[in-house]
């Protein structure tokens, strides 16, 4: 291998230690079938953060937390005044989530820093590990609140009034959370109160089937497709199911079905590139013998081409209104992120690291959105993927082999060492 390879650090990546830590994390919020339900800003989330802090401070990493609860662990550089290289992901999960989505990127970053520490390998730039707040959006929608605030994409108080299913607001839960972490040094919030990172690199399971199907070791991510999330509320009138003629009803469920049918036509794509999902439906009064007077449902729409994302996304309200027979509808856009294309610097560093380790690579876009999407305006950004079994994610059966994860972490370690020495 060439002299630029951090041989000792790459060799110090410890497959069993990384796996054991992932399994220890998976106990926090464990659900049947090897799944995990660990929502952000909960006691389980705080336990996971304390576990990470314990591992990180044991090797001399310096912790800090910002106003959105983003948690950082810093390894000093030989010139600590230089902008840091940032790596990490998230530790919150979907309600029916798995053991690897997000959290592997955090544990991989920790393992990379521990390998550098064990090998005595220094870097010019500091390297910071970050665990972002609320990437999933499972408890408080939308996701990626922590990275959006860090990047200045949205003001820090944007989501204060967002409530979970129990009526608890993000702002109140965040304040409680920060009070419970008052012993952790505070830092400024991202680029609003400090310099931008030199680079950002996020490791993640693919959450798709391509790497496994094609027998590829490492995905070199070139960008992330755009996403738009909507909340639709259809309002009709409650009536008796046994006495009210169909012709006189303003049935919110039936109009929802008409709206979704019309949306399916709008989103038809013979290339199967577009992603359109109605994932959550609430019906009121939700009784078997009453006509529904209100239905709320979500729309998750994604596409890598911004022209398509804008044109079809902008058409959603009109298509819904035109489909209704007797109800009214309110359509609210809750999240809008245009497609992100990564600067070649970080993907090229990942590809070079994989090649030096004789691992096969596939350059590919990400279908899922990630915190990396919001780092693109701040600094050169990239991601690396490892295969996951059958492409399954957001499900308890989500799985990657220990050896696959270790290979990804070796690539991450080399790429971070490379970037932090520039």
VOPAGU-2260 file (C-alpha; in pm, 1 decimal, decimal comma):
REM VOPAGU-2260
SITE   aa  ch    i         X         Y         Z
SITE  UNK   A    0       0,0       0,0       0,0
SITE  UNK   A    1     123,1     356,6     -64,6
SITE  UNK   A    2     282,3     561,0     211,7
SITE  UNK   A    3     -30,2     775,1     242,9
SITE  UNK   A    4    -215,7     480,2     395,4
SITE  UNK   A    5    -257,0     496,4     772,4
SITE  UNK   A    6    -152,2     131,1     795,7
SITE  UNK   A    7    -140,4      95,9    1170,5
SITE  UNK   A    8    -470,0     273,8    1227,8
SITE  UNK   A    9    -652,7      70,9     963,5
SITE  UNK   A   10    -512,5    -247,2    1114,7
SITE  UNK   A   11    -627,0    -133,7    1460,5
SITE  UNK   A   12    -995,7    -133,3    1359,5
SITE  UNK   A   13   -1140,1    -401,8    1585,0
SITE  UNK   A   14   -1431,2    -591,3    1429,1
SITE  UNK   A   15   -1548,0    -757,9    1752,1
SITE  UNK   A   16   -1528,2    -437,9    1958,6
SITE  UNK   A   17   -1738,1    -248,8    1706,0
SITE  UNK   A   18   -1994,7    -529,7    1688,4
SITE  UNK   A   19   -2013,2    -559,6    2067,2
SITE  UNK   A   20   -2078,3    -187,5    2097,5
SITE  UNK   A   21   -2353,2    -202,9    1836,7
SITE  UNK   A   22   -2517,9    -486,5    2025,1
SITE  UNK   A   23   -2482,9    -296,7    2354,5
SITE  UNK   A   24   -2653,3       3,8    2195,8
SITE  UNK   A   25   -2926,6    -222,2    2056,8
SITE  UNK   A   26   -3030,9    -316,7    2410,0
SITE  UNK   A   27   -3149,3      41,8    2462,7
SITE  UNK   A   28   -3499,5      31,1    2316,4
SITE  UNK   A   29   -3489,5    -335,6    2214,7
SITE  UNK   A   30   -3814,1    -469,4    2065,4
SITE  UNK   A   31   -3904,3    -820,6    1945,9
SITE  UNK   A   32   -3727,8    -954,4    1637,4
SITE  UNK   A   33   -3391,5    -786,4    1709,6
SITE  UNK   A   34   -3541,0    -443,3    1647,2
SITE  UNK   A   35   -3494,5    -112,1    1826,7
SITE  UNK   A   36   -3737,3     165,9    1916,9
SITE  UNK   A   37   -3526,0     452,2    2051,3
SITE  UNK   A   38   -3694,4     785,2    1988,5
SITE  UNK   A   39   -3506,1    1112,5    2014,2
SITE  UNK   A   40   -3508,8    1316,7    2335,8
SITE  UNK   A   41   -3624,3    1021,3    2545,4
SITE  UNK   A   42   -3457,8     855,1    2841,4
SITE  UNK   A   43   -3343,4     577,0    2607,2
SITE  UNK   A   44   -3182,6     835,0    2380,2
SITE  UNK   A   45   -3002,0     986,7    2676,9
SITE  UNK   A   46   -2880,5     645,9    2790,3
SITE  UNK   A   47   -2738,7     583,3    2442,3
SITE  UNK   A   48   -2561,1     918,1    2449,1
SITE  UNK   A   49   -2410,8     847,4    2791,5
SITE  UNK   A   50   -2288,4     511,2    2667,5
SITE  UNK   A   51   -2120,9     680,9    2370,6
SITE  UNK   A   52   -1973,4     948,1    2596,9
SITE  UNK   A   53   -1823,1     685,0    2824,2
SITE  UNK   A   54   -1652,7     507,2    2536,2
SITE  UNK   A   55   -1528,7     831,1    2384,2
SITE  UNK   A   56   -1394,5    1000,6    2694,9
SITE  UNK   A   57   -1210,3     678,5    2787,8
SITE  UNK   A   58    -977,4     741,2    2491,6
SITE  UNK   A   59    -943,3    1111,8    2554,1
SITE  UNK   A   60   -1211,0    1253,7    2325,2
SITE  UNK   A   61   -1347,7    1590,0    2441,3
SITE  UNK   A   62   -1731,0    1608,7    2456,4
SITE  UNK   A   63   -1959,0    1904,2    2386,5
SITE  UNK   A   64   -2324,7    1962,8    2304,2
SITE  UNK   A   65   -2497,1    2245,9    2118,0
SITE  UNK   A   66   -2835,1    2416,0    2150,8
SITE  UNK   A   67   -3013,3    2149,3    1941,3
SITE  UNK   A   68   -2864,6    1865,5    2145,0
SITE  UNK   A   69   -2616,8    1762,6    1875,1
SITE  UNK   A   70   -2346,4    1570,7    2062,4
SITE  UNK   A   71   -1977,7    1600,2    1964,6
SITE  UNK   A   72   -1661,1    1413,5    2062,3
SITE  UNK   A   73   -1338,3    1578,1    1948,3
SITE  UNK   A   74    -994,2    1430,1    1882,2
SITE  UNK   A   75    -733,5    1705,8    1872,5
SITE  UNK   A   76    -511,5    1762,7    1570,8
SITE  UNK   A   77    -145,5    1860,4    1570,7
SITE  UNK   A   78    -268,5    2202,7    1454,7
SITE  UNK   A   79    -587,2    2226,2    1654,7
SITE  UNK   A   80    -667,6    2568,3    1510,9
SITE  UNK   A   81    -752,8    2414,6    1174,0
SITE  UNK   A   82   -1111,5    2344,2    1075,4
SITE  UNK   A   83   -1204,7    1989,4    1177,7
SITE  UNK   A   84   -1307,5    1692,2     972,5
SITE  UNK   A   85   -1652,1    1587,5    1092,3
SITE  UNK   A   86   -1795,1    1235,3    1087,4
SITE  UNK   A   87   -2098,9    1070,0    1242,4
SITE  UNK   A   88   -2468,4    1003,6    1197,4
SITE  UNK   A   89   -2762,9     958,6    1437,2
SITE  UNK   A   90   -2870,2     728,9    1720,3
SITE  UNK   A   91   -3249,0     770,8    1713,6
SITE  UNK   A   92   -3454,0     503,6    1534,5
SITE  UNK   A   93   -3788,0     450,9    1371,5
SITE  UNK   A   94   -4055,8     304,6    1604,6
SITE  UNK   A   95   -4010,0     -33,9    1435,4
SITE  UNK   A   96   -3644,8      16,9    1354,3
SITE  UNK   A   97   -3330,4    -190,9    1341,6
SITE  UNK   A   98   -2989,2    -209,9    1505,3
SITE  UNK   A   99   -2774,9     -46,2    1236,8
SITE  UNK   A  100   -2950,7     246,7    1067,9
SITE  UNK   A  101   -2775,4     562,4    1181,5
SITE  UNK   A  102   -2609,9     424,4    1490,0
SITE  UNK   A  103   -2348,5     230,5    1292,2
SITE  UNK   A  104   -2223,5     560,3    1148,2
SITE  UNK   A  105   -2172,3     689,3    1501,4
SITE  UNK   A  106   -2008,5     370,2    1629,2
SITE  UNK   A  107   -1795,2     346,9    1312,7
SITE  UNK   A  108   -1674,9     702,3    1368,3
SITE  UNK   A  109   -1588,7     615,3    1728,1
SITE  UNK   A  110   -1407,7     297,8    1618,1
SITE  UNK   A  111   -1209,7     496,4    1361,4
SITE  UNK   A  112   -1100,7     744,6    1628,3
SITE  UNK   A  113   -1015,5     463,4    1868,2
SITE  UNK   A  114    -809,4     292,8    1597,0
SITE  UNK   A  115    -617,6     615,6    1534,3
SITE  UNK   A  116    -565,4     646,1    1909,6
SITE  UNK   A  117    -448,9     285,7    1950,0
SITE  UNK   A  118    -207,0     318,2    1660,2
SITE  UNK   A  119     -66,8     647,8    1785,4
SITE  UNK   A  120    -158,5     805,2    1452,3
SITE  UNK   A  121    -185,8    1183,8    1465,4
SITE  UNK   A  122    -360,3    1408,0    1213,3
SITE  UNK   A  123    -302,8    1775,6    1129,4
SITE  UNK   A  124    -668,2    1862,0    1165,3
SITE  UNK   A  125    -889,9    1770,5    1456,9
SITE  UNK   A  126   -1154,7    1507,8    1386,8
SITE  UNK   A  127   -1496,8    1541,2    1547,7
SITE  UNK   A  128   -1756,8    1270,4    1588,5
SITE  UNK   A  129   -2117,8    1392,7    1591,2
SITE  UNK   A  130   -2445,1    1226,1    1689,6
SITE  UNK   A  131   -2714,2    1441,9    1530,0
SITE  UNK   A  132   -3046,7    1513,2    1700,9
SITE  UNK   A  133   -3368,3    1374,2    1550,3
SITE  UNK   A  134   -3258,6    1251,1    1210,7
SITE  UNK   A  135   -3546,1    1005,2    1178,1
SITE  UNK   A  136   -3839,1    1235,1    1253,7
SITE  UNK   A  137   -4019,7     938,0    1406,9
SITE  UNK   A  138   -4124,9    1126,4    1719,9
SITE  UNK   A  139   -4105,9    1485,6    1595,8
SITE  UNK   A  140   -4143,4    1552,8    1223,2
SITE  UNK   A  141   -3959,0    1637,0    1009,7
SITE  UNK   A  142   -3629,0    1458,5    1048,4
SITE  UNK   A  143   -3278,1    1606,3    1040,1
SITE  UNK   A  144   -3366,6    1890,1    1277,7
SITE  UNK   A  145   -3022,9    1888,7    1439,8
SITE  UNK   A  146   -2825,1    1905,0    1117,5
SITE  UNK   A  147   -3062,7    2158,4     960,6
SITE  UNK   A  148   -3014,1    2393,0    1256,6
SITE  UNK   A  149   -2637,3    2330,9    1260,1
SITE  UNK   A  150   -2615,0    2422,0     891,4
SITE  UNK   A  151   -2832,3    2731,8     925,6
SITE  UNK   A  152   -3088,9    2573,1     692,0
SITE  UNK   A  153   -3361,7    2661,8     945,0
SITE  UNK   A  154   -3360,4    2879,4    1261,8
SITE  UNK   A  155   -3304,3    2684,8    1581,9
SITE  UNK   A  156   -3653,1    2755,6    1716,4
SITE  UNK   A  157   -3832,9    2645,2    1397,4
SITE  UNK   A  158   -3967,5    2323,2    1547,8
SITE  UNK   A  159   -4033,1    2429,2    1908,0
SITE  UNK   A  160   -4410,3    2383,1    1873,9
SITE  UNK   A  161   -4396,9    2047,6    1691,3
SITE  UNK   A  162   -4575,0    1791,7    1909,2
SITE  UNK   A  163   -4541,8    1415,0    1937,9
SITE  UNK   A  164   -4833,2    1172,5    1968,3
SITE  UNK   A  165   -4867,2    1250,5    2338,0
SITE  UNK   A  166   -4882,1    1625,5    2282,9
SITE  UNK   A  167   -4529,2    1689,9    2413,3
SITE  UNK   A  168   -4351,3    1958,9    2213,7
SITE  UNK   A  169   -4003,4    1941,6    2070,9
SITE  UNK   A  170   -3906,1    2270,1    2235,5
SITE  UNK   A  171   -4009,1    2158,3    2583,3
SITE  UNK   A  172   -3850,1    1814,8    2547,8
SITE  UNK   A  173   -3527,3    1966,4    2414,9
SITE  UNK   A  174   -3509,9    2206,7    2710,4
SITE  UNK   A  175   -3559,7    1914,0    2949,9
SITE  UNK   A  176   -3295,0    1714,0    2766,5
SITE  UNK   A  177   -3035,4    1991,8    2775,5
SITE  UNK   A  178   -3098,2    2045,9    3146,5
SITE  UNK   A  179   -3024,4    1678,0    3206,6
SITE  UNK   A  180   -2700,3    1714,8    3009,6
SITE  UNK   A  181   -2589,9    2032,8    3184,8
SITE  UNK   A  182   -2265,1    1861,3    3287,4
SITE  UNK   A  183   -2154,6    1836,2    2922,6
SITE  UNK   A  184   -1969,5    2148,4    2796,7
SITE  UNK   A  185   -2182,5    2364,1    2566,3
SITE  UNK   A  186   -2068,1    2484,1    2226,4
SITE  UNK   A  187   -2203,6    2725,3    1968,3
SITE  UNK   A  188   -2462,7    2609,4    1717,5
SITE  UNK   A  189   -2288,3    2521,4    1393,6
SITE  UNK   A  190   -2196,0    2781,6    1136,8
SITE  UNK   A  191   -2409,2    3042,4    1312,1
SITE  UNK   A  192   -2162,4    3051,2    1601,5
SITE  UNK   A  193   -1843,8    2893,4    1467,5
SITE  UNK   A  194   -1641,8    2802,6    1157,5
SITE  UNK   A  195   -1754,7    2542,7     907,2
SITE  UNK   A  196   -1590,3    2199,9     908,9
SITE  UNK   A  197   -1319,9    2125,4     653,3
SITE  UNK   A  198   -1513,5    1818,0     538,1
SITE  UNK   A  199   -1795,7    1588,2     646,7
SITE  UNK   A  200   -1807,0    1210,4     592,2
SITE  UNK   A  201   -2098,7     993,9     706,6
SITE  UNK   A  202   -2092,9     613,7     713,6
SITE  UNK   A  203   -2424,1     429,2     678,5
SITE  UNK   A  204   -2578,2     100,0     580,9
SITE  UNK   A  205   -2710,7     122,0     225,5
SITE  UNK   A  206   -3080,5      74,3     312,3
SITE  UNK   A  207   -3118,7     -65,8     -36,3
SITE  UNK   A  208   -3035,2    -386,7    -226,6
SITE  UNK   A  209   -2775,7    -285,0    -484,8
SITE  UNK   A  210   -2447,4    -352,0    -301,6
SITE  UNK   A  211   -2553,5    -697,5    -184,3
SITE  UNK   A  212   -2708,3    -791,1    -519,6
SITE  UNK   A  213   -2398,5    -684,6    -714,0
SITE  UNK   A  214   -2145,7    -821,3    -463,7
SITE  UNK   A  215   -1990,6    -479,7    -396,2
SITE  UNK   A  216   -1807,3    -398,9     -72,1
SITE  UNK   A  217   -1841,8     -20,9     -49,7
SITE  UNK   A  218   -2086,9     230,2    -188,8
SITE  UNK   A  219   -1927,6     564,8    -271,9
SITE  UNK   A  220   -2221,6     799,9    -245,8
SITE  UNK   A  221   -2235,6    1076,7    -505,0
SITE  UNK   A  222   -2538,3    1264,8    -371,1
SITE  UNK   A  223   -2885,7    1241,9    -218,2
SITE  UNK   A  224   -3217,2    1268,0    -397,5
SITE  UNK   A  225   -3454,0    1549,8    -305,9
SITE  UNK   A  226   -3741,5    1505,3     -61,7
SITE  UNK   A  227   -4070,9    1681,3       0,2
SITE  UNK   A  228   -4303,7    1590,8     285,8
SITE  UNK   A  229   -4666,9    1699,9     307,4
SITE  UNK   A  230   -4945,1    1670,5     564,1
SITE  UNK   A  231   -5296,2    1653,6     415,2
SITE  UNK   A  232   -5612,3    1709,4     621,0
SITE  UNK   A  233   -5947,3    1631,4     459,5
SITE  UNK   A  234   -6256,0    1765,8     637,3
SITE  UNK   A  235   -6609,0    1636,9     584,8
SITE  UNK   A  236   -6904,5    1568,2     814,1
SITE  UNK   A  237   -6985,8    1291,3    1060,8
SITE  UNK   A  238   -7312,8    1104,5    1000,3
SITE  UNK   A  239   -7477,1     779,9    1102,6
SITE  UNK   A  240   -7349,7     488,7     893,0
SITE  UNK   A  241   -7689,4     317,5     889,2
SITE  UNK   A  242   -7922,5     604,0     811,4
SITE  UNK   A  243   -7743,2     860,3     594,1
SITE  UNK   A  244   -7775,7     804,0     216,7
SITE  UNK   A  245   -7444,0     786,7      32,5
SITE  UNK   A  246   -7551,7    1074,4    -190,4
SITE  UNK   A  247   -7578,1    1307,3     107,9
SITE  UNK   A  248   -7252,3    1221,0     274,8
SITE  UNK   A  249   -6933,8    1423,6     301,5
SITE  UNK   A  250   -6719,9    1119,8     378,4
SITE  UNK   A  251   -6358,3    1208,7     449,7
SITE  UNK   A  252   -6235,1     850,0     403,0
SITE  UNK   A  253   -6390,3     817,0      59,4
SITE  UNK   A  254   -6246,5    1151,9     -47,1
SITE  UNK   A  255   -5907,0    1046,5      86,2
SITE  UNK   A  256   -5924,9     739,3    -137,6
SITE  UNK   A  257   -6010,8     959,4    -435,0
SITE  UNK   A  258   -5720,7    1190,8    -352,6
SITE  UNK   A  259   -5467,4     910,0    -317,4
SITE  UNK   A  260   -5585,0     752,9    -643,1
SITE  UNK   A  261   -5535,0    1087,0    -819,2
SITE  UNK   A  262   -5192,4    1127,3    -658,3
SITE  UNK   A  263   -5088,8     781,0    -776,4
SITE  UNK   A  264   -5170,9     892,1   -1129,9
SITE  UNK   A  265   -4972,0    1214,1   -1084,3
SITE  UNK   A  266   -4671,2    1021,4    -954,0
SITE  UNK   A  267   -4674,0     745,6   -1216,2
SITE  UNK   A  268   -4318,9     685,4   -1340,9
SITE  UNK   A  269   -4239,9     410,2   -1593,0
SITE  UNK   A  270   -3869,1     429,2   -1501,7
SITE  UNK   A  271   -3945,8     350,7   -1133,9
SITE  UNK   A  272   -3714,9     633,8   -1024,6
SITE  UNK   A  273   -3974,6     841,0    -838,7
SITE  UNK   A  274   -4064,3     753,5    -478,6
SITE  UNK   A  275   -4414,1     834,2    -350,2
SITE  UNK   A  276   -4546,9     710,5     -16,5
SITE  UNK   A  277   -4859,6     764,1     190,0
SITE  UNK   A  278   -4725,1     630,1     517,6
SITE  UNK   A  279   -4952,6     749,7     795,9
SITE  UNK   A  280   -5330,9     785,6     811,1
SITE  UNK   A  281   -5546,0     915,9    1097,9
SITE  UNK   A  282   -5924,4     882,7    1083,4
SITE  UNK   A  283   -6175,9    1063,9    1304,8
SITE  UNK   A  284   -6394,4     974,8    1487,0
SITE  UNK   A  285   -6250,9     630,8    1400,5
SITE  UNK   A  286   -6559,6     426,5    1483,6
SITE  UNK   A  287   -6708,4     149,7    1273,3
SITE  UNK   A  288   -7060,6     287,4    1243,7
SITE  UNK   A  289   -6993,0     655,9    1178,3
SITE  UNK   A  290   -6902,6     840,1     861,4
SITE  UNK   A  291   -6557,4     993,4     906,9
SITE  UNK   A  292   -6551,4    1369,9     926,7
SITE  UNK   A  293   -6173,5    1410,5     920,7
SITE  UNK   A  294   -5875,4    1225,2     777,5
SITE  UNK   A  295   -5511,8    1326,1     800,1
SITE  UNK   A  296   -5243,6    1155,4     592,4
SITE  UNK   A  297   -4879,7    1208,8     510,3
SITE  UNK   A  298   -4703,7    1223,8     175,7
SITE  UNK   A  299   -4334,3    1144,5     130,1
SITE  UNK   A  300   -4223,0    1233,5    -224,1
SITE  UNK   A  301   -3863,7    1196,2    -348,1
SITE  UNK   A  302   -3676,4    1231,6    -675,8
SITE  UNK   A  303   -3313,7    1292,5    -780,5
SITE  UNK   A  304   -3412,8    1543,8   -1052,0
SITE  UNK   A  305   -3503,6    1880,6    -901,8
SITE  UNK   A  306   -3724,1    1974,8   -1198,8
SITE  UNK   A  307   -3939,6    1668,1   -1136,9
SITE  UNK   A  308   -3934,5    1724,1    -760,9
SITE  UNK   A  309   -4061,2    2078,9    -802,2
SITE  UNK   A  310   -4315,1    2024,1   -1078,9
SITE  UNK   A  311   -4490,5    1723,6    -931,0
SITE  UNK   A  312   -4456,6    1841,4    -572,9
SITE  UNK   A  313   -4611,7    2176,6    -661,1
SITE  UNK   A  314   -4900,1    1995,7    -833,0
SITE  UNK   A  315   -4998,5    1797,9    -520,8
SITE  UNK   A  316   -5243,7    2051,7    -365,1
SITE  UNK   A  317   -5432,0    2108,1    -688,8
SITE  UNK   A  318   -5458,5    1738,5    -768,1
SITE  UNK   A  319   -5600,7    1669,2    -424,0
SITE  UNK   A  320   -5855,8    1950,4    -443,4
SITE  UNK   A  321   -5972,2    1840,3    -787,0
SITE  UNK   A  322   -6025,8    1482,2    -666,8
SITE  UNK   A  323   -6258,1    1564,2    -376,4
SITE  UNK   A  324   -6630,9    1496,5    -409,8
SITE  UNK   A  325   -6772,1    1675,8    -106,4
SITE  UNK   A  326   -6498,2    1756,7     142,7
SITE  UNK   A  327   -6236,4    2026,7     173,3
SITE  UNK   A  328   -5862,8    1978,3     209,1
SITE  UNK   A  329   -5569,4    2159,5     362,7
SITE  UNK   A  330   -5223,5    2067,6     235,4
SITE  UNK   A  331   -4918,4    2170,6     439,9
SITE  UNK   A  332   -4561,5    2115,5     326,5
SITE  UNK   A  333   -4352,4    2014,8     626,6
SITE  UNK   A  334   -4015,2    1942,0     469,0
SITE  UNK   A  335   -3843,2    2041,6     146,1
SITE  UNK   A  336   -3486,9    1949,0      55,0
SITE  UNK   A  337   -3361,2    1975,5    -301,2
SITE  UNK   A  338   -3131,4    1706,7    -442,6
SITE  UNK   A  339   -2776,4    1729,4    -311,3
SITE  UNK   A  340   -2467,3    1658,0    -520,7
SITE  UNK   A  341   -2147,4    1590,4    -328,9
SITE  UNK   A  342   -1822,9    1773,4    -404,4
SITE  UNK   A  343   -1584,9    1511,4    -550,4
SITE  UNK   A  344   -1321,3    1561,4    -278,6
SITE  UNK   A  345   -1482,2    1340,6     -14,5
SITE  UNK   A  346   -1623,5    1067,3    -242,8
SITE  UNK   A  347   -1283,9    1047,0    -411,5
SITE  UNK   A  348   -1116,1    1006,1     -70,2
SITE  UNK   A  349   -1355,8     719,8       7,3
SITE  UNK   A  350   -1292,7     554,4    -329,1
SITE  UNK   A  351    -915,2     586,6    -286,6
SITE  UNK   A  352    -931,9     437,7      63,1
SITE  UNK   A  353   -1138,4     143,1     -60,0
SITE  UNK   A  354    -903,3      82,8    -352,1
SITE  UNK   A  355    -600,8      87,0    -123,8
SITE  UNK   A  356    -770,3    -179,9      87,3
SITE  UNK   A  357    -856,0    -387,2    -223,7
SITE  UNK   A  358   -1229,6    -342,5    -172,0
SITE  UNK   A  359   -1473,1    -310,8    -462,5
SITE  UNK   A  360   -1673,7      10,0    -497,2
SITE  UNK   A  361   -1989,2     134,3    -664,8
SITE  UNK   A  362   -2053,3     504,9    -711,9
SITE  UNK   A  363   -2420,4     557,1    -639,2
SITE  UNK   A  364   -2677,0     812,4    -517,4
SITE  UNK   A  365   -2863,6     776,6    -190,2
SITE  UNK   A  366   -3237,4     724,5    -206,3
SITE  UNK   A  367   -3281,6     795,4     164,1
SITE  UNK   A  368   -3213,3    1141,0     300,3
SITE  UNK   A  369   -2944,9    1185,3     563,4
SITE  UNK   A  370   -2791,4    1459,5     774,0
SITE  UNK   A  371   -2518,7    1477,8     508,4
SITE  UNK   A  372   -2770,0    1646,4     277,9
SITE  UNK   A  373   -2760,2    1961,6     488,8
SITE  UNK   A  374   -2381,9    1973,0     515,1
SITE  UNK   A  375   -2335,9    2021,3     140,7
SITE  UNK   A  376   -2353,6    2404,9     148,1
SITE  UNK   A  377   -2101,6    2418,0     435,9
SITE  UNK   A  378   -1813,4    2199,2     324,2
SITE  UNK   A  379   -1711,9    1912,1      93,7
SITE  UNK   A  380   -1938,8    1625,3     195,6
SITE  UNK   A  381   -1964,9    1254,4     129,5
SITE  UNK   A  382   -2103,2     925,5     249,9
SITE  UNK   A  383   -1995,3     565,0     234,0
SITE  UNK   A  384   -2236,5     272,7     230,5
SITE  UNK   A  385   -2194,7     -90,3     328,6
SITE  UNK   A  386   -2431,7    -367,4     217,0
SITE  UNK   A  387   -2733,1    -466,0     423,5
SITE  UNK   A  388   -2920,4    -794,1     392,1
SITE  UNK   A  389   -3189,1    -783,1     119,3
SITE  UNK   A  390   -3174,5    -404,2     133,7
SITE  UNK   A  391   -3406,7    -404,0     436,2
SITE  UNK   A  392   -3407,1    -106,2     671,7
SITE  UNK   A  393   -3650,1      63,5     912,8
SITE  UNK   A  394   -3745,0    -287,4    1025,8
SITE  UNK   A  395   -3624,7    -521,1    1303,1
SITE  UNK   A  396   -3476,3    -761,6    1046,4
SITE  UNK   A  397   -3230,4    -495,6     926,1
SITE  UNK   A  398   -2885,0    -658,1     922,5
SITE  UNK   A  399   -2526,9    -617,6     807,3
SITE  UNK   A  400   -2251,8    -870,3     867,9
SITE  UNK   A  401   -1980,8    -782,6    1125,2
SITE  UNK   A  402   -1716,2    -821,3     854,9
SITE  UNK   A  403   -1902,2    -586,7     618,9
SITE  UNK   A  404   -1927,4    -323,8     890,1
SITE  UNK   A  405   -1560,3    -364,1     981,4
SITE  UNK   A  406   -1458,6    -321,1     616,3
SITE  UNK   A  407   -1660,2      -0,2     601,3
SITE  UNK   A  408   -1496,6     126,8     918,7
SITE  UNK   A  409   -1149,3      55,1     780,3
SITE  UNK   A  410   -1235,1     263,2     474,9
SITE  UNK   A  411   -1375,0     534,5     701,1
SITE  UNK   A  412   -1058,5     534,0     913,4
SITE  UNK   A  413    -830,2     572,1     612,5
SITE  UNK   A  414   -1049,1     839,3     451,1
SITE  UNK   A  415   -1067,3    1040,9     773,9
SITE  UNK   A  416    -690,4    1020,2     819,3
SITE  UNK   A  417    -644,5    1134,0     459,7
SITE  UNK   A  418    -883,5    1427,6     487,2
SITE  UNK   A  419    -755,9    1534,7     829,4
SITE  UNK   A  420    -399,5    1554,6     698,6
SITE  UNK   A  421    -484,2    1792,3     413,7
